[in-house]
Amino acid sequence: MAKLRALNPRVQTLKASRVQQIEGTKRISGNSLYAIMRRFERTHPRICAECRRRGLVGFGDELDHIIPLHLGGKESDSNRQWLCREHHAEKTAREASGRAGMLRGKGASEVAGPGRL
């Protein structure tokens, strides 16, 4: 009878520090999110922050995190801004491609940060 050999593992395991970096801050959803949106709207007019930077006036449809939660951004008003649907979709797509790069091991420098849409 042939002798069995142990197989070497082919999948690398993630270090706990790397997993925490990817997970980031827990996202708020549901009724809690709508309550935050209503409260934030009372003190921050619903004007798209990116449109305003470009000298335009656009309705802020989406409440956005300036620093993405997966990069350590906080669930606080200082990390929130209103964006129109178009600018929010652009920023989300760019952050998603940056996050995919992080999963491939490239780091956070490629992800849009504050002041960069």
C-alpha positions in Angstrom: 0.0 0.0 0.0 1.3 3.5 -0.9 2.3 5.9 1.8 0.1 9.0 2.1 1.9 12.4 2.1 0.7 15.6 3.6 -0.3 18.3 1.2 1.2 21.7 1.6 -1.4 24.5 2.1 -1.9 26.5 -1.1 -4.0 29.3 0.3 -2.3 31.9 2.5 -4.0 32.9 5.7 -4.7 36.5 6.5 -3.1 38.1 9.5 -5.7 39.4 12.0 -4.3 43.0 11.6 -5.0 42.8 7.8 -8.6 41.6 8.3 -9.3 44.5 10.7 -8.0 47.0 8.1 -10.4 45.6 5.5 -13.4 45.5 7.7 -13.2 49.0 9.1 -16.1 50.7 11.0 -19.5 49.0 11.1 -22.0 50.6 8.8 -25.3 52.0 10.2 -28.5 51.0 8.3 -32.2 50.9 8.5 -34.2 53.2 10.8 -31.0 54.4 12.5 -29.6 55.6 9.2 -32.8 57.5 8.3 -32.8 59.2 11.7 -29.2 60.3 11.2 -30.1 61.6 7.7 -33.0 63.7 9.1 -30.8 65.1 11.9 -27.9 65.8 9.5 -30.2 67.6 7.1 -31.3 70.1 9.8 -27.8 71.4 10.2 -26.3 70.7 6.7 -28.3 71.9 3.6 -28.8 69.1 1.0 -26.4 70.6 -1.5 -23.9 68.3 -3.2 -20.4 68.9 -1.8 -18.6 68.1 -5.1 -21.0 70.3 -7.1 -20.3 73.1 -4.6 -16.5 72.7 -5.0 -17.0 73.1 -8.8 -19.1 76.2 -8.4 -22.4 74.5 -9.2 -25.5 73.8 -7.2 -26.8 70.2 -7.1 -29.2 68.5 -4.8 -27.6 66.2 -2.3 -29.5 62.9 -2.8 -27.0 60.7 -1.0 -25.4 60.9 2.4 -21.7 59.9 1.9 -18.8 59.1 4.2 -15.9 61.5 3.3 -13.3 58.9 4.5 -14.7 55.4 3.6 -15.5 53.2 6.6 -13.3 50.5 5.3 -10.3 52.9 5.6 -11.1 53.8 9.2 -13.6 56.6 8.6 -16.0 57.2 11.5 -19.7 57.2 11.7 -19.8 60.8 12.7 -21.2 64.0 11.3 -17.6 65.3 10.7 -17.2 62.4 8.2 -20.4 62.9 6.3 -21.4 65.0 3.3 -24.2 65.2 0.8 -23.5 64.2 -2.8 -25.8 64.1 -5.8 -26.4 60.7 -7.3 -23.9 61.2 -10.1 -21.0 62.2 -7.9 -21.8 59.6 -5.3 -21.8 56.9 -8.0 -18.4 58.2 -9.3 -16.9 58.2 -5.8 -18.3 54.8 -4.9 -16.9 53.3 -8.1 -13.4 54.8 -7.5 -13.4 53.6 -3.9 -14.6 50.1 -4.9 -11.6 49.8 -7.4 -9.3 51.0 -4.6 -10.7 48.5 -2.2 -10.2 45.7 -4.7 -6.6 46.9 -4.9 -6.3 46.6 -1.1 -7.6 43.1 -1.2 -4.9 42.4 -3.8 -2.3 43.9 -1.4 -1.7 47.3 -3.0 -2.6 49.6 0.0 -4.9 52.5 0.7 -3.1 55.2 -1.2 -5.1 54.5 -4.4 -8.4 55.1 -2.8 -10.1 58.5 -2.9 -9.6 60.4 0.3 -10.9 63.7 1.7 -11.0 66.4 -0.9 -10.6 63.9 -3.8 -13.8 62.7 -5.4 
